[in-house]
């Protein structure tokens, strides 16, 4: 009889251990599912951040090119005036004014920027 009681206690402990293991496995699976969902969310957010950084870099590089072009024109105007070539200076000056007017027109057609978007003006 004592042997049967001993085996019954061992079986109960075994069942209790299995229940605990199943509970632990359920918790782990739930946590893994939650972590996978969070990782997916973070991945999407990183993609959005990367795209907005690319757009900002592109806008600034365009603005930088325009600035370099204006500076080059100003330098050529100054050199033409220094060499008393007023016809060339007037032609370059008109080109600079046209470029500035074109940039202003682009800025006004864009209107107000939405949050997260930048203007190159």
Protein Blocks (a to p, Z undefined) as FASTA:
>chain_A
ZZmmmmmmmmmmmmmmmmmmmmmmmmmmmmmmmmmmmmmmmmmmmmmmmmmmmmmmmmmm
mmmmmmmmmmmmmmmmmmmmmnopaklmmmmmmmmmmmmmmmmmmmmmnopadehiacfZ
Z
